[in-house]
Amino acid sequence: MGSALVFIGVFIFLLNVFFLSPTNVLAQEQGGITRHYKFDIKMQNVTRLCHTKSIVTVNGQFPGPRIVAREGDRLVIKVINHVQNNITLHWHGIRQLRTGWADGPAYVTQCPIQTGQTYVYNFTISGQRGTLWYHAHISWLRSTLYGPIIILPKRNVPYPFVKPYKELPPVIFGEWFNADTEAIVNQAVQTGGGPNVSDAYTMNGFPGPHYNCSAKDTLKLKVEPGKTYLLRLINAALNEDLFFSIANHTFTVVDADAVYIKPFKTHTILIAPGQTYNVLLETKSQYPKATYLMEARPYVTGLGTFGNTTTAGILEYHSPLLSASNSIKKLQLFRPSLPALNDTISATKFAKKFRSLANSQFPCNVPQTVQKRFFFTVGLGTQPCAKNQTCQGPNGTRFTAAVNNISFVLPTTALLQAHYFGQSNGVYTSDFPINPPKQFNYTGNPPNNTMVSTGSKVVVLPFNTSVEVILQDTSILGAESHPLHLHGFNFYVVGQGFGNYNSNTDPQNFNLVDPVERNTVSVPSGGWVAIRFLADNPGVWFMHCHLEVHTTWGLRMAWVVLDGKLPNQKLMPPPSDLPKC
């Protein structure tokens, strides 16, 4: 018995050395420290729009608590599930270099954390600084379970832009549903129809004064005259791109998806679900004797229903002479002018302003040559209604969505576990089509047959492969913008346009000098976008539309990146507490 205990102790010690030490070593090499967080996933009663419901939260907070770290730090986050729902957490935008076990999408890199179970997410922030975020990555639980990740530069390393006077609290856009979102998505899956839309958009969980019974639930940011503030923006909304503006103020965008960019000024931000920005906000030089509305409302491209409402917060100037709330209420209130709901011209102009810094300190490492090219159509489709069932999709079918006509089916075993242990048989196949199975006029009149196939198919890439992906929207059931998020990598947006991608002429206009580096990009409605990345991170990595309804319908796929030859090019082994399916 004693020898068995000694053996177990040695095994655990070796496992910690092998799994944890590389992360510790990496953090130490980068001058980082280890930061510990404890996330208790539990229910909390929250009232919005005069409606109280119990929601899934982190530590009872809505939105969840901030994670603050520096580039090079190691994060150890202990997650304990106290709710009846299965839970996973995704650290959106974190590269997870060789630590795919900590990425979080359910049935892709891990099985869910079941009720009463604990899982420790363990990863190092490498080469990133700016704003990212975390959220539940199973079903629609991210409607309430989300929060900011603030990554500061290494100590004594300055920003490559004007040093801000202070940081304002991060602004996280979201959606509030009076009904239970799990009931909403389950009903949509059962009926094959579109899900009900949210009852309000929110800023930091507050709908704001434009909604009934919400004047007290309004986000307020307080500033001083003549200062430059850093403002972090995150779109955690389930299903909507959002226009955002502050009345009579201008933003300087300096960072996108935790990557510094060439600064540019704008009155209006367009932010898709999953995207993050850091902006500088310069306040008025003198106390203006006024307050200013901050507003966000959707940018709409599809034919489906949406919430045609506006969330608002208030930017207040601090004045020693006006400290009483009744005096503030008497001040003039200005409201911004936001683009029209379908203003694709403004959306396109905004997207084209983004460029990498591309200097010696922050180089732009876009692949100049490509080893693997992929052409993926992304869009909606249909599936037959089950026998003896009435469906609410087009002509009695079920709504679905697909990449290259494949609506991805999540397995019941996590893809990464199947890959790592060589047990892919019956879990997934490696025959995902690199081109559409059938060519057609993708943005013209849709084909008569809108049915899509289903399957758990992946793309397998050798380590360090340079990749180019063309993401082409389709007009099947209506053209629509799709914010595509790639896990495990940043990518470079080298080109975009409207209509059908032309492989002969469009590459001539690719930007291979200073394209923006992102983790989430919007495929233009009725258009295409070209991205490039280097497959230098072994593991299994999800790619999906960040409109939750489209992910539910199957607009998702996975990349398997094989190990490299060197020890530091191999996926680390799984942790001992990895949840079982």
N, C-alpha and C positions, 0 to 999 in steps of 0.2 A: 504493500500500500504506500509506504514511504517513498520507494523508488518511483512509483507511478506519479506521485505528487511532484517529485523533483523533475521528472520528465515534462510534466505539464507546465511547470514553472519555467523551465528552460525554453520550451516551445513558445510560450507567450512572450518571453523576453526576446527571442529571435524574431518573432513576428513583429514586435514593436520596433526592433532595430531595423528590420527590412522595410516595414511600411511607413513608420512615423519618422524615422531618422532622415530620409531624403527630403522630406518636407521641412524638417527642422534645419537641416544643412542649407537648403535653398534659402530659407528665411534669414539664416545667419549670414550667408554670403551676401545677401542683399541688404544687410544691416537692419533687418526687421526684428520684430518681437512676436511672441505668441499672445493672441488675445482670445479670451474665453467668453462665450455667451451661453446662456441657458434659455431655451425657448420652450415654454409650456404652452402647448396647443390646447386651448380650452374655449368653452362657449362663454359668451358675454352678451348680456342684454344691451341693445343700443337702440335709441329712439331717433328717427329722422322722419321728416314730413308728418309729424304727429303719429307715427307708426312705430311701435316697439316690436322688435324681434330678437331672437337669440342667434348670434352669428359666431362663426369660427374665427378665432383671433390668436395672436401670439401674446402671451402674458396678459390677456384681457385688454389689449390696446388695439384701437382701430383709428388710423392705420397702425401697423406694427412698429416696434421700437427701431430706432436707428442703429445701424452697424457702422462704426467709425473705425477706420484703420489707415495705415500708411502703405504706400507701395513697398512691397517686400515683406509685409507682415504675414504671419500664419494665423488663420482663423480656425478655432475649434468650437463648433456650435453644437451643443447637446440639445436634441429635440425630443421632447417627451409628449406622446399623444394621449391626451385625456378625453378626446371626443369619440363619438361613435363612427365618424367617417375615417376611412383610410387617408393617410396624409403623406405627401412628399413635399420637399421644398427645393426650388431651383434658384440658384444664385445667378440671376440673369446677366450675362455679359462677362462673367468671370471665365477666364480661359481654361481653367482646370487642367493645367499642363500635367499630364500623366495621372491625374487624380479624377478620372471619369466617374469613379464610385461616389463622388460627392456632387455630381451635377444635378441630379434630382428628378428628371422626368419619369413618371411612373411607367413601369414595364419597359423602359428603354435602358436606363442605367441602374435601376434598382426596383425591387418590389416595394410596395407601399409599407409605411410604418403603420401597423395595425393598432387598434385600441389597446392602451396599456403598455405599448412597446416604446423603446428608446433607440435612437440612432444618432451617432455623432458624425457630423459633416466636418471633414478635416482637409483644408486646402490652403495654398499660399497664393497671395496676390502678386503676380509677376508681370512687370512691365506695364502696369496700368495705373492710371490716376484720373480722378474725375468722379462721376456719379454713375452708379449702377443700382440695381434693386433686387429684392428677393420676392418670391411669390409661390403659393401652392402650385404644384404642377400635376394635378389630378382632377378630372372633371371640371366643374366651374367654381371650385373653392377659392380661386384667386380673386373672386369678386370682393372678398373682405380680408383675405389673408395675404397681405403684402406690406412691404416697408422699404425704406431707402438704404443703400449702401454708399457711404461717403468714403472715398479713397483720397487721402491727402498725399502730396508729394513726399518723398523722403525728407528727413530733417535737413534744414539749411539749403534745400533745393528750391529756388524761386519758381513762381509761375512764369510762363513765357508771355505774359500780358501784364497790364497794370495791376499792381497789388490792390485788392479790394480793401475798403475800410473795415467791413465786416461781412459775415455771411448772414443772409436771411434764412429762416427755416425752409427746408426743401418743400416744394409744392408738388404734390402727387395727385394727378387727375385720376378719377375713378368713376364708377357707376353704382348707384344705389337702387336696389330692387326691394320693394315692399314684400314681395313674395319670396319664398325660399328658392334660391337659384338652382339647387339640386332638383327640386320639383319641376322647375321650368325646363331644364335640359332633359330630364327624364321624359317629360311629356312630349318634347320635340322629337326625341329619339323614337318614342313609341308611335307617334302619329306620322313621322316622316315630314313634318312641316317645319316652318320657321319658328324659332322661339320668341316668346314675348320680349319686348324691349324693356329697358330699365325705366324706372320712374323719375330718375334725376341723375345728372352728372354732378360730380363732387370735386372739391379741392380739399385735400387732407381730410376727407370724410365728410365735409360740410357742403350741403347743396347751395346755400346762399340765398339772398333776399328775393330772387326772381321766382322762387317756388313758394307755394302756400305753406304756412306754418314753419318757415325756415329762417326768418329774420335773425333769430338768435343763433342759428347754426351757420354762421358766416365766418370764413377765414379772414383774419385781419393781419396785415403785415405793417409794422411801424418803422418808419425811416426818419432820418434827419436831413435837412437841406444840405446841398453841396457835397454829397458823399457818393462814392462808388461802391455798390454792394454786389456780392456774388450770390446769384440765385440759381438753385438747382431745380430742374424740371424733369418730371417722370410721368409718362402716360401708362397708368395701370388699368385703364378702362378695358372692359372685356371686348368690345366690338366696334369701337369708333376711333377714327382719326379725329383730332381736335385742332381747331384754330384757337390761338390764345393771344391776348393783347392786354396791355394796361393803358388806360386813357391818358393821352398827352405825354407818353413816355416812349423811349426807344431802347431796344436791347442791343447789346453787342454779343453775338454768339461766339464763344471761345473754345467750346469743347462739345463733342458729340459722341455718345456711347463710350465715355471714358477715354477718349482720344482727343488731344489738342488739335485744333484746326486753325486755318488762317482766319483771323477775326473778321466778322462782317456785321454791319448794322441792319436792323430791321424793326419795323413797327409791329409785325405780327409773326408769331411762331406757328408752324404746322408740325405737330408731333403725333406720330403713329403709335399704336399700342406696342409697348416694349421698348420704345426709344427714350433716350435721356439726353438732356442738354445742360450745359453750364452757360449762363449768360451774365453779363455785367449790366447792372442797372444804375444809371447815373440819375441822381435826384435833382430837383430844381435848385438853383443856386440860392434862392431866398425862400423863406417860408411862404407857401403859395396861398394860404387861407382857403384851402379847398381839399377835398378828398377825391380819390380816383378809383373807379371800379376796375378790377381785374376780371376779365370774362373769358370763358371758353365754351365753344359750341362745335358740333360735329362738321367735318368735311365729308360729304356724302357722294359716293360714286355709283353704288349699286342700285338695283331695283327693289330691294327688300325694304321692309319697314325700319324706321329708326326713331329715336327720341328727338323730336324737334324742339329742344329746350336749351337753355343757357345757364351754366353755373357761374357764380360770381363771388368774388372776394373783394376786400377793400384795402387799398394802400393809403395809410394814414401818415401824415407828417407830424412829427412830435414838435410841440411848442410849449415852452414853460408857461406861456400866458394862457394857454387853452388846455388845461388839464381835466376840466370837468366834462363828463360825457355829454351833458346837455349842450355845452358850447360846441362840441364836435358835430353834433347833429345839425346845427344851424349852418354849417359850412356848405358851400356849393359842392355838388357831387357831379363829376364828369364821367361819361360813359364812352368806352372805345367804340370804334367803327370796325367791326369784323368783316372779313370777306363773306360773300354769299355762300350758302351751304354747298353749292356745286361748283365753286370757283376753281376749276382745274388750272387755269392760267396762273393764278397766284400760287397754287400748290407747286406747279412746275418751276416757276421762277425761284421759289424758295429752295427747292431741292438742288437746283443747279448752282447755288452759291457756295456749296461745301467743297473745300479743298484741304488736303493734308498740309501740315506745316512744311514737310519735306526739306528739313535743314539738317545740319550735321548732328545736332543734339537729338532731334526727333525725325529720323529718316523715314522715307516712304519706300517700303520694301515690297512694292507691288511686283509680282512675277512678270518678267519681261518676255519669257517664253512659256509655252503651255504644253504640258505632256498629255493631259486628259481634258477633252472638251465634252460638255453636256448641254443638251437643249431640252429644257423642261417647260412644258405647258402647265399653267396653274389656273384653275378656275372651277366653276361649278358643273354639276351634271346630275344625273338621276340614277336611281336603282328601282327595280320592280318592287311593287308592294307585295308583302307576304300574302299567301293565300288566306282567304276568309278574313281579310283585314281591309279597312278603308284608310287610305293615306291622303295627306293634305298637300303633297307636292304637285308639280305640274302634271296635269292629266291623270291624276290619281296615283302618281309615282311617289317615291321618297326623294327628298333633297339629299344630295351628296356633294362631295368636292374631291378633287383629285390632282395629282402630279403625274403628267404623262399618262393620263387615263387610268391610273392606279389609285384607288382609294385605300389608304394604308390602314390595315387592321392591327391594332396593338395585340401582341401575344399575351399569354397568361404567365409566361416566364420572361424575366427581364432580358433584353437583347444582349446587354453587356455581359451578364453572367453566362449566357449561352455561348457567346463568342469566346470569352476568356477560358472557359472550361472545355472548349471544343465540342459543345453539345448543341450545335445549331439545327441539327436534323429535327424537323417537326416544329421548330420555333420560327425560323426565317429562311428565305432563299436569297441567293446573291445574284439574281437575274433582273434587277430593276432596269427598265429600258432607258438607254442613254439618249434616245430620241423619241418623239411621239410615235406610237404604234401606227397611226394613220395621219398623214399630212392633210391639212385643209386650210382654208382661209381663216386663220385663227381669230382675227378681229373683224371679219366680214359677217355675212349671213351664216348663222350657225348650221351645222349639219343636221339632218333629220333625226339621226340616231344620237341621242344624248346620254345613252347608258354608259356607265363606267365599270371597270373590273375592280375586284378587291383582292387583297393579298398582303402578306408581310414580306415584302421584297426590299433588299438593301443594295447599296452600291459599295463595293469593296475597293479600297485604294491602297497601294503600297505606300510605305512611309516616305515622306518628303516629296510626294507627287505634287507638281504644280497643276492647279485646276482652274478651268474657266467654266462658268455656268451661265447660260442665257435663260432667264426666267421670263416667259412669254405669257401675258394675260390672254384669256380667250373670251369671246362674246357669247359662249354657251350660257343661256339663261341670264344674259346681260353682262357686259364688261364691268369690271370692278377692281379697285385698288386692293392689293394684298400685301400687308406688311410681313415679309418673310424673315424669320429669325433662325440663324444658324448657331447651334450650341458648339462649344469647344474651340471656336475660331473667331477671329475677326477676319473680315474680307474687304477687298477694295472694290468700290463701285466705279468701274472703268468706263461705263457708257449707259445711256438710256435713251429711249425715244418712244414715239407713238406708232401705231400700226404694227405690221409684221416685221420682225427682225430680218434683215437682209445680210446674210453671211459674206456677201461679196463687197458691199459698200459700207456697211455700218462700222466694221472694225477699223476703217481708215480714220474714223473720228474718235477712237478710244483715247482716253486720257491715261497715259502710262508714265506721267511725270509727277503729278501730285493729286491723284484721286483720293477721295475721302475714304477713311477706314472706319468700318462700322460692324455691328453685330446684327442689326435689323434694318432692312431697307424695304421701301414700298415699291412694289411693281406697279407702274402707272396703269390706271384704268384704260384699257384698250391699247396697251403698249408693252414695252419690254425693258428689262434692266440686265446689264452684264456685270458679273462679279468675278473676281479672281482671288484665290487664296492658296497657301502652301499647306499641304496635309502633313504637318509636322507634329501632330498631337495624337498618339495612338489611343484607340478606344472606339466606342460606338457613340455617334453624335446625331442628335435629332435635328431635323430642319422642318419647320412648319410655319403656317400662317398664324400670326398672332391675333387674328380675329377668332375668338374662342369658338364661335359657331362654326367657322370653316374647319378648325382643327377637329372639332367633334365630328364633322361630316367626313373627315378623312384627308384633308389637304395637309399631308405630312409625309415624311419619309426619313430614312436614316442612312448615314454613312458609317462604314466600318473602316477604320484606318489601322493597318497592320503595324506590328512592332517594327522598329528599326533594328539594326545590327548591334548597336552599342547599348550598354546598360542604361544610360540616361535617355534612351529612345524607346524604352519599353513601358507599357502600362504597369503601374504598381499593382501588387496583389490586393484582393479585396480585404476590407477590415473584418475583424472577427464578429462584429455586431451587425453585419449586413442583413437586412430583413429578408425573410423567406416568403415566397409566394404561397 
